Amino acid sequence: MLFFAFGDGVAQNPRNLSFPTDKIQHAIGFYVLTLTVLGAFPRRPCWLLAGTVLLLGAAIELVQPWVGRQGSLEDVLADMAGIVAAVLPCWIRGREGRTVALSPSEGMPDTSENDAPGFLSRLGR
């Protein structure tokens, strides 16, 4: 992800093929980013996390003209494809709208009966 943040963002297509490699990279990058966010905040609703990541992708495209690059709606759509691919299993499993982590048999603690305070509450905010 650091390459995408500090590099030129996409690998150039050396043969000028019509295959949209940068769109694939956008989808893969946002797929990984969304999985990371879902893992970092397992008690938050999937739709909220997906929307937040999508807003980040749109904001990146909106800021690009001010840093010498060109924003693209197609890039946002590719970001969205990666986000949906990452969140789809969450929605299929029925996690949508609930704050339930995986069961202990799947390697994570079951939080369905645990009312532990959120991260900000533990910081005293």
N, CA, C and O atoms as a GROMACS GRO file, in nm:
protein
  500
    1MET      N    1   0.083  -0.119   0.000
    1MET     CA    2   0.000   0.000   0.000
    1MET      C    3   0.087   0.126   0.000
    1MET      O    4   0.047   0.228  -0.055
    2LEU      N    5   0.205   0.119   0.060
    2LEU     CA    6   0.292   0.236   0.058
    2LEU      C    7   0.334   0.272  -0.083
    2LEU      O    8   0.350   0.390  -0.115
    3PHE      N    9   0.352   0.170  -0.169
    3PHE     CA   10   0.386   0.200  -0.307
    3PHE      C   11   0.277   0.284  -0.372
    3PHE      O   12   0.307   0.380  -0.444
    4PHE      N   13   0.152   0.248  -0.345
    4PHE     CA   14   0.043   0.323  -0.406
    4PHE      C   15   0.033   0.464  -0.348
    4PHE      O   16  -0.009   0.556  -0.416
    5ALA      N   17   0.072   0.480  -0.222
    5ALA     CA   18   0.064   0.611  -0.159
    5ALA      C   19   0.177   0.703  -0.202
    5ALA      O   20   0.156   0.822  -0.223
    6PHE      N   21   0.298   0.648  -0.216
    6PHE     CA   22   0.414   0.732  -0.243
    6PHE      C   23   0.474   0.712  -0.381
    6PHE      O   24   0.552   0.796  -0.427
    7GLY      N   25   0.439   0.603  -0.449
    7GLY     CA   26   0.488   0.578  -0.583
    7GLY      C   27   0.403   0.651  -0.684
    7GLY      O   28   0.331   0.745  -0.651
    8ASP      N   29   0.413   0.608  -0.807
    8ASP     CA   30   0.332   0.672  -0.909
    8ASP      C   31   0.190   0.617  -0.911
    8ASP      O   32   0.108   0.661  -0.992
    9GLY      N   33   0.160   0.523  -0.826
    9GLY     CA   34   0.024   0.475  -0.809
    9GLY      C   35  -0.009   0.351  -0.888
    9GLY      O   36  -0.078   0.263  -0.836
   10VAL      N   37   0.038   0.341  -1.009
   10VAL     CA   38   0.009   0.223  -1.090
   10VAL      C   39   0.132   0.187  -1.171
   10VAL      O   40   0.211   0.273  -1.208
   11ALA      N   41   0.147   0.060  -1.198
   11ALA     CA   42   0.254   0.016  -1.287
   11ALA      C   43   0.212   0.049  -1.429
   11ALA      O   44   0.096   0.029  -1.467
   12GLN      N   45   0.303   0.099  -1.506
   12GLN     CA   46   0.270   0.134  -1.644
   12GLN      C   47   0.258   0.008  -1.727
   12GLN      O   48   0.330  -0.090  -1.706
   13ASN      N   49   0.167   0.011  -1.821
   13ASN     CA   50   0.146  -0.101  -1.911
   13ASN      C   51   0.248  -0.088  -2.024
   13ASN      O   52   0.231  -0.002  -2.111
   14PRO      N   53   0.355  -0.170  -2.024
   14PRO     CA   54   0.465  -0.149  -2.117
   14PRO      C   55   0.428  -0.170  -2.263
   14PRO      O   56   0.493  -0.113  -2.351
   15ARG      N   57   0.328  -0.250  -2.292
   15ARG     CA   58   0.293  -0.279  -2.431
   15ARG      C   59   0.169  -0.203  -2.477
   15ARG      O   60   0.118  -0.227  -2.586
   16ASN      N   61   0.121  -0.110  -2.393
   16ASN     CA   62   0.001  -0.033  -2.425
   16ASN      C   63  -0.116  -0.121  -2.462
   16ASN      O   64  -0.190  -0.092  -2.557
   17LEU      N   65  -0.132  -0.228  -2.389
   17LEU     CA   66  -0.244  -0.317  -2.412
   17LEU      C   67  -0.372  -0.250  -2.364
   17LEU      O   68  -0.368  -0.159  -2.282
   18SER      N   69  -0.485  -0.295  -2.414
   18SER     CA   70  -0.611  -0.237  -2.371
   18SER      C   71  -0.656  -0.293  -2.236
   18SER      O   72  -0.758  -0.250  -2.183
   19PHE      N   73  -0.582  -0.389  -2.182
   19PHE     CA   74  -0.617  -0.448  -2.052
   19PHE      C   75  -0.597  -0.343  -1.944
   19PHE      O   76  -0.486  -0.292  -1.928
   20PRO      N   77  -0.700  -0.310  -1.868
   20PRO     CA   78  -0.692  -0.201  -1.769
   20PRO      C   79  -0.621  -0.243  -1.640
   20PRO      O   80  -0.686  -0.266  -1.538
   21THR      N   81  -0.490  -0.253  -1.643
   21THR     CA   82  -0.417  -0.300  -1.526
   21THR      C   83  -0.435  -0.208  -1.406
   21THR      O   84  -0.437  -0.255  -1.293
   22ASP      N   85  -0.447  -0.077  -1.430
   22ASP     CA   86  -0.463   0.013  -1.316
   22ASP      C   87  -0.597  -0.009  -1.246
   22ASP      O   88  -0.607   0.009  -1.125
   23LYS      N   89  -0.700  -0.046  -1.319
   23LYS     CA   90  -0.831  -0.073  -1.256
   23LYS      C   91  -0.826  -0.200  -1.173
   23LYS      O   92  -0.886  -0.208  -1.066
   24ILE      N   93  -0.754  -0.300  -1.221
   24ILE     CA   94  -0.734  -0.423  -1.144
   24ILE      C   95  -0.659  -0.391  -1.015
   24ILE      O   96  -0.693  -0.443  -0.909
   25GLN      N   97  -0.558  -0.306  -1.025
   25GLN     CA   98  -0.481  -0.267  -0.907
   25GLN      C   99  -0.568  -0.189  -0.809
   25GLN      O  100  -0.557  -0.207  -0.687
   26HIS      N  101  -0.654  -0.103  -0.860
   26HIS     CA  102  -0.747  -0.032  -0.771
   26HIS      C  103  -0.837  -0.131  -0.698
   26HIS      O  104  -0.854  -0.121  -0.576
   27ALA      N  105  -0.895  -0.226  -0.771
   27ALA     CA  106  -0.985  -0.323  -0.710
   27ALA      C  107  -0.912  -0.407  -0.605
   27ALA      O  108  -0.964  -0.429  -0.496
   28ILE      N  109  -0.794  -0.455  -0.638
   28ILE     CA  110  -0.718  -0.537  -0.542
   28ILE      C  111  -0.677  -0.454  -0.421
   28ILE      O  112  -0.687  -0.502  -0.308
   29GLY      N  113  -0.631  -0.333  -0.443
   29GLY     CA  114  -0.590  -0.247  -0.333
   29GLY      C  115  -0.705  -0.218  -0.237
   29GLY      O  116  -0.687  -0.223  -0.115
   30PHE      N  117  -0.822  -0.187  -0.290
   30PHE     CA  118  -0.935  -0.157  -0.204
   30PHE      C  119  -0.997  -0.283  -0.145
   30PHE      O  120  -1.061  -0.277  -0.039
   31TYR      N  121  -0.980  -0.397  -0.211
   31TYR     CA  122  -1.021  -0.525  -0.151
   31TYR      C  123  -0.939  -0.550  -0.025
   31TYR      O  124  -0.995  -0.581   0.080
   32VAL      N  125  -0.807  -0.535  -0.036
   32VAL     CA  126  -0.718  -0.557   0.079
   32VAL      C  127  -0.744  -0.452   0.187
   32VAL      O  128  -0.749  -0.486   0.306
   33LEU      N  129  -0.761  -0.327   0.149
   33LEU     CA  130  -0.788  -0.222   0.246
   33LEU      C  131  -0.919  -0.248   0.320
   33LEU      O  132  -0.926  -0.230   0.442
   34THR      N  133  -1.022  -0.290   0.248
   34THR     CA  134  -1.150  -0.318   0.312
   34THR      C  135  -1.140  -0.436   0.406
   34THR      O  136  -1.196  -0.432   0.516
   35LEU      N  137  -1.070  -0.542   0.367
   35LEU     CA  138  -1.051  -0.656   0.457
   35LEU      C  139  -0.977  -0.613   0.584
   35LEU      O  140  -1.010  -0.658   0.693
   36THR      N  141  -0.879  -0.526   0.568
   36THR     CA  142  -0.804  -0.475   0.683
   36THR      C  143  -0.895  -0.396   0.777
   36THR      O  144  -0.890  -0.414   0.898
   37VAL      N  145  -0.979  -0.310   0.720
   37VAL     CA  146  -1.071  -0.230   0.802
   37VAL      C  147  -1.174  -0.320   0.870
   37VAL      O  148  -1.206  -0.300   0.987
   38LEU      N  149  -1.227  -0.418   0.798
   38LEU     CA  150  -1.324  -0.511   0.858
   38LEU      C  151  -1.261  -0.587   0.974
   38LEU      O  152  -1.326  -0.610   1.076
   39GLY      N  153  -1.136  -0.628   0.959
   39GLY     CA  154  -1.066  -0.699   1.067
   39GLY      C  155  -1.033  -0.609   1.184
   39GLY      O  156  -1.032  -0.653   1.299
   40ALA      N  157  -1.006  -0.482   1.156
   40ALA     CA  158  -0.969  -0.389   1.262
   40ALA      C  159  -1.090  -0.345   1.345
   40ALA      O  160  -1.076  -0.311   1.463
   41PHE      N  161  -1.207  -0.345   1.284
   41PHE     CA  162  -1.329  -0.300   1.352
   41PHE      C  163  -1.438  -0.406   1.338
   41PHE      O  164  -1.538  -0.383   1.270
   42PRO      N  165  -1.421  -0.522   1.400
   42PRO     CA  166  -1.517  -0.632   1.380
   42PRO      C  167  -1.656  -0.605   1.437
   42PRO      O  168  -1.751  -0.674   1.401
   43ARG      N  169  -1.670  -0.507   1.524
   43ARG     CA  170  -1.800  -0.480   1.585
   43ARG      C  171  -1.879  -0.375   1.510
   43ARG      O  172  -1.994  -0.348   1.544
   44ARG      N  173  -1.822  -0.316   1.410
   44ARG     CA  174  -1.891  -0.213   1.333
   44ARG      C  175  -1.968  -0.278   1.219
   44ARG      O  176  -1.925  -0.381   1.166
   45PRO      N  177  -2.081  -0.220   1.180
   45PRO     CA  178  -2.158  -0.276   1.068
   45PRO      C  179  -2.079  -0.271   0.938
   45PRO      O  180  -2.007  -0.174   0.910
   46CYS      N  181  -2.093  -0.374   0.859
   46CYS     CA  182  -2.022  -0.382   0.731
   46CYS      C  183  -2.054  -0.263   0.641
   46CYS      O  184  -1.965  -0.207   0.577
   47TRP      N  185  -2.181  -0.225   0.636
   47TRP     CA  186  -2.219  -0.116   0.545
   47TRP      C  187  -2.150   0.014   0.583
   47TRP      O  188  -2.114   0.092   0.495
   48LEU      N  189  -2.130   0.037   0.713
   48LEU     CA  190  -2.064   0.159   0.758
   48LEU      C  191  -1.917   0.159   0.719
   48LEU      O  192  -1.864   0.259   0.670
   49LEU      N  193  -1.851   0.046   0.740
   49LEU     CA  194  -1.709   0.035   0.705
   49LEU      C  195  -1.690   0.044   0.554
   49LEU      O  196  -1.598   0.110   0.507
   50ALA      N  197  -1.776  -0.025   0.479
   50ALA     CA  198  -1.765  -0.021   0.333
   50ALA      C  199  -1.786   0.122   0.282
   50ALA      O  200  -1.715   0.168   0.192
   51GLY      N  201  -1.884   0.191   0.338
   51GLY     CA  202  -1.909   0.329   0.298
   51GLY      C  203  -1.794   0.421   0.330
   51GLY      O  204  -1.762   0.511   0.253
   52THR      N  205  -1.731   0.399   0.443
   52THR     CA  206  -1.616   0.480   0.483
   52THR      C  207  -1.499   0.459   0.387
   52THR      O  208  -1.433   0.555   0.346
   53VAL      N  209  -1.473   0.334   0.352
   53VAL     CA  210  -1.364   0.305   0.258
   53VAL      C  211  -1.397   0.363   0.121
   53VAL      O  212  -1.308   0.414   0.053
   54LEU      N  213  -1.521   0.355   0.079
   54LEU     CA  214  -1.560   0.412  -0.050
   54LEU      C  215  -1.544   0.564  -0.050
   54LEU      O  216  -1.499   0.621  -0.149
   55LEU      N  217  -1.580   0.629   0.060
   55LEU     CA  218  -1.559   0.773   0.070
   55LEU      C  219  -1.411   0.808   0.061
   55LEU      O  220  -1.374   0.909   0.001
   56LEU      N  221  -1.327   0.725   0.121
   56LEU     CA  222  -1.183   0.747   0.110
   56LEU      C  223  -1.138   0.739  -0.036
   56LEU      O  224  -1.062   0.824  -0.083
   57GLY      N  225  -1.186   0.637  -0.108
   57GLY     CA  226  -1.150   0.624  -0.249
   57GLY      C  227  -1.197   0.743  -0.331
   57GLY      O  228  -1.123   0.792  -0.417
   58ALA      N  229  -1.319   0.790  -0.306
   58ALA     CA  230  -1.370   0.907  -0.379
   58ALA      C  231  -1.290   1.032  -0.344
   58ALA      O  232  -1.261   1.113  -0.431
   59ALA      N  233  -1.255   1.047  -0.216
   59ALA     CA  234  -1.176   1.163  -0.174
   59ALA      C  235  -1.039   1.163  -0.241
   59ALA      O  236  -0.989   1.268  -0.281
   60ILE      N  237  -0.979   1.046  -0.252
   60ILE     CA  238  -0.848   1.036  -0.320
   60ILE      C  239  -0.861   1.085  -0.464
   60ILE      O  240  -0.775   1.158  -0.512
   61GLU      N  241  -0.966   1.044  -0.532
   61GLU     CA  242  -0.985   1.086  -0.670
   61GLU      C  243  -1.013   1.237  -0.681
   61GLU      O  244  -0.970   1.301  -0.776
   62LEU      N  245  -1.085   1.292  -0.584
   62LEU     CA  246  -1.114   1.435  -0.586
   62LEU      C  247  -0.990   1.520  -0.560
   62LEU      O  248  -0.980   1.631  -0.613
   63VAL      N  249  -0.897   1.470  -0.482
   63VAL     CA  250  -0.777   1.546  -0.447
   63VAL      C  251  -0.670   1.539  -0.556
   63VAL      O  252  -0.584   1.627  -0.564
   64GLN      N  253  -0.675   1.438  -0.638
   64GLN     CA  254  -0.569   1.417  -0.737
   64GLN      C  255  -0.540   1.537  -0.828
   64GLN      O  256  -0.423   1.561  -0.857
   65PRO      N  257  -0.639   1.612  -0.875
   65PRO     CA  258  -0.606   1.727  -0.960
   65PRO      C  259  -0.517   1.831  -0.892
   65PRO      O  260  -0.445   1.905  -0.959
   66TRP      N  261  -0.521   1.837  -0.759
   66TRP     CA  262  -0.438   1.934  -0.688
   66TRP      C  263  -0.295   1.886  -0.668
   66TRP      O  264  -0.210   1.963  -0.622
   67VAL      N  265  -0.267   1.761  -0.702
   67VAL     CA  266  -0.130   1.710  -0.687
   67VAL      C  267  -0.073   1.664  -0.821
   67VAL      O  268   0.017   1.580  -0.826
   68GLY      N  269  -0.127   1.718  -0.930
   68GLY     CA  270  -0.072   1.690  -1.061
   68GLY      C  271  -0.118   1.560  -1.125
   68GLY      O  272  -0.055   1.513  -1.220
   69ARG      N  273  -0.224   1.504  -1.077
   69ARG     CA  274  -0.277   1.381  -1.135
   69ARG      C  275  -0.420   1.406  -1.179
   69ARG      O  276  -0.476   1.512  -1.154
   70GLN      N  277  -0.478   1.308  -1.245
   70GLN     CA  278  -0.615   1.322  -1.291
   70GLN      C  279  -0.704   1.222  -1.221
   70GLN      O  280  -0.678   1.101  -1.227
   71GLY      N  281  -0.809   1.270  -1.155
   71GLY     CA  282  -0.905   1.181  -1.090
   71GLY      C  283  -0.992   1.114  -1.194
   71GLY      O  284  -1.005   1.161  -1.307
   72SER      N  285  -1.053   1.002  -1.154
   72SER     CA  286  -1.130   0.926  -1.251
   72SER      C  287  -1.248   0.857  -1.184
   72SER      O  288  -1.233   0.794  -1.079
   73LEU      N  289  -1.365   0.870  -1.244
   73LEU     CA  290  -1.482   0.798  -1.195
   73LEU      C  291  -1.462   0.648  -1.212
   73LEU      O  292  -1.509   0.569  -1.129
   74GLU      N  293  -1.393   0.608  -1.317
   74GLU     CA  294  -1.366   0.466  -1.338
   74GLU      C  295  -1.281   0.408  -1.225
   74GLU      O  296  -1.299   0.293  -1.187
   75ASP      N  297  -1.190   0.487  -1.172
   75ASP     CA  298  -1.109   0.442  -1.058
   75ASP      C  299  -1.197   0.420  -0.935
   75ASP      O  300  -1.178   0.324  -0.861
   76VAL      N  301  -1.294   0.509  -0.914
   76VAL     CA  302  -1.385   0.494  -0.800
   76VAL      C  303  -1.470   0.368  -0.819
   76VAL      O  304  -1.494   0.295  -0.723
   77LEU      N  305  -1.513   0.342  -0.941
   77LEU     CA  306  -1.592   0.220  -0.968
   77LEU      C  307  -1.507   0.095  -0.946
   77LEU      O  308  -1.558  -0.006  -0.896
   78ALA      N  309  -1.380   0.100  -0.984
   78ALA     CA  310  -1.290  -0.013  -0.958
   78ALA      C  311  -1.269  -0.030  -0.807
   78ALA      O  312  -1.267  -0.143  -0.758
   79ASP      N  313  -1.254   0.080  -0.734
   79ASP     CA  314  -1.244   0.075  -0.588
   79ASP      C  315  -1.368   0.007  -0.531
   79ASP      O  316  -1.359  -0.079  -0.443
   80MET      N  317  -1.484   0.047  -0.582
   80MET     CA  318  -1.611  -0.008  -0.534
   80MET      C  319  -1.619  -0.158  -0.559
   80MET      O  320  -1.671  -0.232  -0.476
   81ALA      N  321  -1.569  -0.203  -0.672
   81ALA     CA  322  -1.570  -0.347  -0.702
   81ALA      C  323  -1.488  -0.424  -0.599
   81ALA      O  324  -1.530  -0.530  -0.553
   82GLY      N  325  -1.371  -0.371  -0.562
   82GLY     CA  326  -1.289  -0.435  -0.459
   82GLY      C  327  -1.357  -0.434  -0.323
   82GLY      O  328  -1.349  -0.532  -0.248
   83ILE      N  329  -1.423  -0.324  -0.291
   83ILE     CA  330  -1.494  -0.312  -0.163
   83ILE      C  331  -1.608  -0.413  -0.156
   83ILE      O  332  -1.624  -0.482  -0.055
   84VAL      N  333  -1.686  -0.422  -0.262
   84VAL     CA  334  -1.798  -0.516  -0.264
   84VAL      C  335  -1.748  -0.659  -0.255
   84VAL      O  336  -1.808  -0.741  -0.184
   85ALA      N  337  -1.640  -0.691  -0.324
   85ALA     CA  338  -1.585  -0.826  -0.317
   85ALA      C  339  -1.542  -0.861  -0.175
   85ALA      O  340  -1.556  -0.976  -0.132
   86ALA      N  341  -1.490  -0.764  -0.102
   86ALA     CA  342  -1.447  -0.789   0.036
   86ALA      C  343  -1.564  -0.798   0.133
   86ALA      O  344  -1.559  -0.876   0.228
   87VAL      N  345  -1.669  -0.721   0.110
   87VAL     CA  346  -1.780  -0.712   0.204
   87VAL      C  347  -1.889  -0.816   0.175
   87VAL      O  348  -1.968  -0.849   0.264
   88LEU      N  349  -1.893  -0.868   0.054
   88LEU     CA  350  -1.998  -0.962   0.017
   88LEU      C  351  -2.007  -1.083   0.111
   88LEU      O  352  -2.118  -1.118   0.151
   89PRO      N  353  -1.896  -1.148   0.148
   89PRO     CA  354  -1.908  -1.258   0.244
   89PRO      C  355  -1.964  -1.214   0.379
   89PRO      O  356  -2.036  -1.290   0.444
   90CYS      N  357  -1.933  -1.094   0.419
   90CYS     CA  358  -1.986  -1.039   0.544
   90CYS      C  359  -2.138  -1.029   0.536
   90CYS      O  360  -2.208  -1.068   0.630
   91TRP      N  361  -2.188  -0.978   0.426
   91TRP     CA  362  -2.333  -0.965   0.409
   91TRP      C  363  -2.399  -1.102   0.397
   91TRP      O  364  -2.507  -1.123   0.452
   92ILE      N  365  -2.335  -1.194   0.327
   92ILE     CA  366  -2.391  -1.328   0.310
   92ILE      C  367  -2.401  -1.399   0.445
   92ILE      O  368  -2.499  -1.469   0.471
   93ARG      N  369  -2.301  -1.381   0.530
   93ARG     CA  370  -2.300  -1.446   0.662
   93ARG      C  371  -2.401  -1.384   0.758
   93ARG      O  372  -2.423  -1.437   0.866
   94GLY      N  373  -2.460  -1.274   0.720
   94GLY     CA  374  -2.559  -1.213   0.807
   94GLY      C  375  -2.502  -1.117   0.909
   94GLY      O  376  -2.569  -1.083   1.006
   95ARG      N  377  -2.379  -1.072   0.889
   95ARG     CA  378  -2.319  -0.979   0.984
   95ARG      C  379  -2.372  -0.838   0.965
   95ARG      O  380  -2.359  -0.754   1.055
   96GLU      N  381  -2.430  -0.810   0.852
   96GLU     CA  382  -2.475  -0.676   0.820
   96GLU      C  383  -2.564  -0.618   0.930
   96GLU      O  384  -2.662  -0.680   0.971
   97GLY      N  385  -2.528  -0.501   0.975
   97GLY     CA  386  -2.607  -0.430   1.074
   97GLY      C  387  -2.587  -0.477   1.216
   97GLY      O  388  -2.643  -0.417   1.308
   98ARG      N  389  -2.510  -0.582   1.237
   98ARG     CA  390  -2.487  -0.633   1.372
   98ARG      C  391  -2.341  -0.617   1.409
   98ARG      O  392  -2.256  -0.595   1.322
   99THR      N  393  -2.313  -0.630   1.536
   99THR     CA  394  -2.176  -0.617   1.583
   99THR      C  395  -2.131  -0.750   1.642
   99THR      O  396  -2.111  -0.763   1.763
  100VAL      N  397  -2.116  -0.847   1.555
  100VAL     CA  398  -2.082  -0.982   1.599
  100VAL      C  399  -1.952  -1.023   1.534
  100VAL      O  400  -1.936  -1.013   1.413
  101ALA      N  401  -1.859  -1.070   1.614
  101ALA     CA  402  -1.732  -1.122   1.562
  101ALA      C  403  -1.749  -1.270   1.531
  101ALA      O  404  -1.855  -1.328   1.557
  102LEU      N  405  -1.645  -1.331   1.478
  102LEU     CA  406  -1.648  -1.474   1.450
  102LEU      C  407  -1.658  -1.554   1.579
  102LEU      O  408  -1.620  -1.505   1.685
  103SER      N  409  -1.706  -1.674   1.569
  103SER     CA  410  -1.720  -1.760   1.687
  103SER      C  411  -1.583  -1.813   1.730
  103SER      O  412  -1.489  -1.812   1.651
  104PRO      N  413  -1.572  -1.860   1.856
  104PRO     CA  414  -1.444  -1.913   1.903
  104PRO      C  415  -1.392  -2.030   1.819
  104PRO      O  416  -1.271  -2.048   1.806
  105SER      N  417  -1.483  -2.108   1.763
  105SER     CA  418  -1.438  -2.221   1.681
  105SER      C  419  -1.370  -2.173   1.554
  105SER      O  420  -1.300  -2.251   1.490
  106GLU      N  421  -1.389  -2.047   1.516
  106GLU     CA  422  -1.325  -1.993   1.397
  106GLU      C  423  -1.201  -1.911   1.432
  106GLU      O  424  -1.143  -1.846   1.345
  107GLY      N  425  -1.160  -1.914   1.556
  107GLY     CA  426  -1.034  -1.851   1.593
  107GLY      C  427  -1.044  -1.714   1.655
  107GLY      O  428  -0.941  -1.656   1.692
  108MET      N  429  -1.163  -1.659   1.667
  108MET     CA  430  -1.177  -1.528   1.728
  108MET      C  431  -1.280  -1.536   1.841
  108MET      O  432  -1.368  -1.622   1.836
  109PRO      N  433  -1.270  -1.451   1.940
  109PRO     CA  434  -1.366  -1.456   2.050
  109PRO      C  435  -1.506  -1.418   2.005
  109PRO      O  436  -1.523  -1.334   1.917
  110ASP      N  437  -1.603  -1.480   2.064
  110ASP     CA  438  -1.743  -1.448   2.038
  110ASP      C  439  -1.780  -1.326   2.120
  110ASP      O  440  -1.769  -1.328   2.242
  111THR      N  441  -1.824  -1.220   2.054
  111THR     CA  442  -1.856  -1.095   2.123
  111THR      C  443  -2.006  -1.074   2.137
  111THR      O  444  -2.049  -0.966   2.178
  112SER      N  445  -2.084  -1.172   2.104
  112SER     CA  446  -2.228  -1.153   2.108
  112SER      C  447  -2.279  -1.128   2.250
  112SER      O  448  -2.382  -1.062   2.266
  113GLU      N  449  -2.212  -1.177   2.351
  113GLU     CA  450  -2.254  -1.154   2.490
  113GLU      C  451  -2.161  -1.059   2.564
  113GLU      O  452  -2.179  -1.033   2.682
  114ASN      N  453  -2.063  -1.007   2.494
  114ASN     CA  454  -1.962  -0.923   2.555
  114ASN      C  455  -1.995  -0.777   2.525
  114ASN      O  456  -2.001  -0.738   2.409
  115ASP      N  457  -2.016  -0.696   2.627
  115ASP     CA  458  -2.044  -0.555   2.610
  115ASP      C  459  -1.922  -0.470   2.642
  115ASP      O  460  -1.935  -0.363   2.702
  116ALA      N  461  -1.806  -0.516   2.604
  116ALA     CA  462  -1.685  -0.440   2.630
  116ALA      C  463  -1.693  -0.306   2.557
  116ALA      O  464  -1.744  -0.301   2.445
  117PRO      N  465  -1.644  -0.198   2.619
  117PRO     CA  466  -1.653  -0.068   2.555
  117PRO      C  467  -1.567  -0.063   2.429
  117PRO      O  468  -1.470  -0.138   2.415
  118GLY      N  469  -1.604   0.027   2.339
  118GLY     CA  470  -1.530   0.044   2.216
  118GLY      C  471  -1.395   0.109   2.241
  118GLY      O  472  -1.362   0.147   2.354
  119PHE      N  473  -1.318   0.120   2.134
  119PHE     CA  474  -1.183   0.174   2.142
  119PHE      C  475  -1.181   0.315   2.199
  119PHE      O  476  -1.100   0.344   2.287
  120LEU      N  477  -1.269   0.402   2.151
  120LEU     CA  478  -1.269   0.540   2.200
  120LEU      C  479  -1.312   0.549   2.344
  120LEU      O  480  -1.264   0.635   2.418
  121SER      N  481  -1.403   0.461   2.387
  121SER     CA  482  -1.446   0.460   2.527
  121SER      C  483  -1.331   0.421   2.619
  121SER      O  484  -1.319   0.473   2.730
  122ARG      N  485  -1.246   0.330   2.572
  122ARG     CA  486  -1.132   0.289   2.654
  122ARG      C  487  -1.029   0.400   2.664
  122ARG      O  488  -0.949   0.402   2.758
  123LEU      N  489  -1.031   0.494   2.569
  123LEU     CA  490  -0.940   0.607   2.575
  123LEU      C  491  -0.992   0.718   2.665
  123LEU      O  492  -0.922   0.816   2.690
  124GLY      N  493  -1.115   0.704   2.712
  124GLY     CA  494  -1.172   0.804   2.800
  124GLY      C  495  -1.246   0.914   2.729
  124GLY      O  496  -1.273   1.019   2.788
  125ARG      N  497  -1.280   0.893   2.601
  125ARG     CA  498  -1.352   0.996   2.524
  125ARG      C  499  -1.498   0.968   2.522
  125ARG      O  500  -1.575   1.043   2.462
   0.00000   0.00000   0.00000
